[in-house]
Amino acid sequence: MKITPELRRQVEDTIAAIRAMLVSGKLPPPANDARCKEYSLNDICQPQVLSQQEK
């Protein structure tokens, strides 16, 4: 994979977003989409319950 200016910018933006999340002390809400269907920890994660609480 070639490191392009666009890729470098995406990495820098992602790093900044992760740092901001860590400083805030708040986790983003869990995804509640097709990825969850076969997720082995779905019973523990309970994304459907958490997504209903945020409405």
VOGUPA-185826 format. One record per residue (C-alpha): x, y, z; residue in three letters; residue number from 1. Coordinates in steps of 0.02 Angstrom, whole numbers, plus 50000, padded with zeros to 5 digits. Each point is the difference from the previous one (the first is absolute). Layout:
% VOGUPA-185826
R, u, v, w, res, n
R, X, Y, Z, Ala, NUM
...
END
This chain:
% VOGUPA-185826
R, u, v, w, res, n
R, 50000, 50000, 50000, Met, 1
R, 50068, 50168, 49951, Lys, 2
R, 49996, 50138, 50130, Ile, 3
R, 49915, 50144, 49912, Thr, 4
R, 49966, 50173, 50070, Pro, 5
R, 49816, 49953, 50013, Glu, 6
R, 50039, 49842, 50098, Leu, 7
R, 50117, 50096, 50115, Arg, 8
R, 49863, 50129, 50030, Arg, 9
R, 49874, 49862, 50042, Gln, 10
R, 50121, 49923, 50124, Val, 11
R, 50035, 50168, 50081, Glu, 12
R, 49813, 50036, 50013, Asp, 13
R, 49968, 49829, 50075, Thr, 14
R, 50139, 50024, 50128, Ile, 15
R, 49931, 50170, 50048, Ala, 16
R, 49824, 49928, 50021, Ala, 17
R, 50063, 49857, 50109, Ile, 18
R, 50102, 50119, 50108, Arg, 19
R, 49848, 50113, 50022, Ala, 20
R, 49894, 49849, 50050, Met, 21
R, 50130, 49944, 50127, Leu, 22
R, 50012, 50174, 50076, Val, 23
R, 49810, 50014, 50012, Ser, 24
R, 49989, 49835, 50094, Gly, 25
R, 49843, 49953, 49902, Lys, 26
R, 49985, 49851, 49884, Leu, 27
R, 49903, 50016, 49839, Pro, 28
R, 49834, 49909, 49994, Pro, 29
R, 50010, 49821, 49938, Pro, 30
R, 49956, 49963, 49820, Ala, 31
R, 49833, 49914, 49978, Asn, 32
R, 50007, 49937, 49822, Asp, 33
R, 50033, 49844, 49896, Ala, 34
R, 50169, 49974, 50084, Arg, 35
R, 49911, 49959, 50163, Cys, 36
R, 49900, 49855, 49930, Lys, 37
R, 50137, 49869, 50020, Glu, 38
R, 50100, 50089, 50136, Tyr, 39
R, 50047, 49875, 50135, Ser, 40
R, 49987, 50129, 50141, Leu, 41
R, 49834, 50074, 49945, Asn, 42
R, 49916, 49944, 50162, Asp, 43
R, 50129, 50097, 50101, Ile, 44
R, 50011, 50151, 49885, Cys, 45
R, 49811, 50017, 49974, Gln, 46
R, 50011, 50135, 49865, Pro, 47
R, 49813, 49993, 49969, Gln, 48
R, 49963, 50049, 50182, Val, 49
R, 50127, 50141, 50003, Leu, 50
R, 49942, 50071, 49833, Ser, 51
R, 49819, 50008, 50066, Gln, 52
R, 50056, 50092, 50157, Gln, 53
R, 50082, 50140, 49900, Glu, 54
R, 49841, 50047, 49907, Lys, 55
END
